[in-house]
Amino acid sequence: MKGDQSKTTSDETQQRLWIVCELYYPEENATGHYMTQTAEGLAGHFEVKFICGQPNYASKGQKGPKHEIRNGVEIFRCWGTRLDKNIIAFRLVNMLTLGLTMFLKSIVKFRRGDKVLVVTAPPSLPYQTGLAALIKGSGYYLLLHDLYPDILVAVGGAKPRSFLVRTIDVANRWLYKHAAKIIAVGRDMKERLEVKTAGLDVPIAVIPNWADMVNIEPRPREDNELLEELGVKDKLVFLYAGNIGHPTDIRSIVEAAETLRNEPVHFIFVGSGAKLPWLRDEVASRELKNVSILGQLPRDQQRVFLNAGDVALISLVKGMLGTAMPSRTYNTLATGMPILALTEDGSELARVVDEENVGWHIPPGQPDALDDIIREILSRRSELGYMKHRARAAALAKYTPEKAIESYLRELS
């Protein structure tokens, strides 16, 4: 069974669209936020129904109703264990239990002619949802936020020619072959997918994520209470705000901070993830007074902490080319903050920085090069204002929810 088997109708609003992803409101992490906005944005054009789990990330501890209708979206929340996701064994248990209940819900609820948009969160979800869609005669679309198994190889979780990687590659060929369309979040990911899907008749589209233009805007630095609280108003502040996980090059930033400990620069980390304990230990053992670690802060505080940085730090480890695009890039642009990216040439992140002329990028794993570029930025601090204007203009012109929803409507029609 190939492609979208839904019956074409003249009234698109009658088309039923299922979106399947672990994360949805009240989950406040990036994926949960984006998928909530996507579903609600499409609800005026489709009969949107969402299958998800309970919050287990930024909003862990909260619980939503098993079934409700919110802002035009009918939501079905499935049960799953909510163990510590930073422990691999526990994460697998979470994935298996939630995956089983979501699969059963899909089998019960999908019907012939439905469209299904499934997200790689968790990474096992597309396979079971694709199978359910094929069994029930629905057409499924893949939204790839992360590309597996490539990202596993990049973070050292698997060897390139291991049995696990080869097995996932075979499963992916099956998954891609039967998809109505694949949606990637970056051009580098699309290019990688074109190689992986060679010989398969499947279209690939690119829809980037977007900035939260309602809640995020530039604010005067002199009024920032976080800078006041930390006592760093006189410093050039580099802000890392986002996931501090395995795909991120945190070591290069820490080593650069140690080299720059006597310079008028300060580093602020906001976020959580698997590398956060290592970061805390390194900053303490090296006695880095020029580093502040704030942990995870609520989304409603973004206006404050995203405006606390003079330059945003966005870092990926080597090998991440084409596997993911840090969504915090777009909120960074919305605040009008220049970007210093640790990423490989040709990545979507590097392309955005270059095309909008909003910062710098260097290869990951080169702390000496990072030290040099920070010193250069310090010497050219007066020029940052021009980049701030360009960053905000780029967010307004290209990376809004409205533009993303237009793209989804085009690709799902």
Helices and strands as residue ranges (DSSP letters): G 12-14, E 16-20, H 30-42, E 47-53, E 67-70, E 73-78, H 88-109, E 115-119, H 125-136, E 139-144, H 150-154, H 163-177, E 181-184, H 187-196, E 204-206, G 221-223, H 225-230, E 236-241, H 251-259, E 265-270, H 276-285, E 291-295, G 299-301, H 302-305, E 311-315, H 328-334, E 339-342, H 348-356, E 359-362, H 367-379, G 381-383, H 384-398, H 401-412
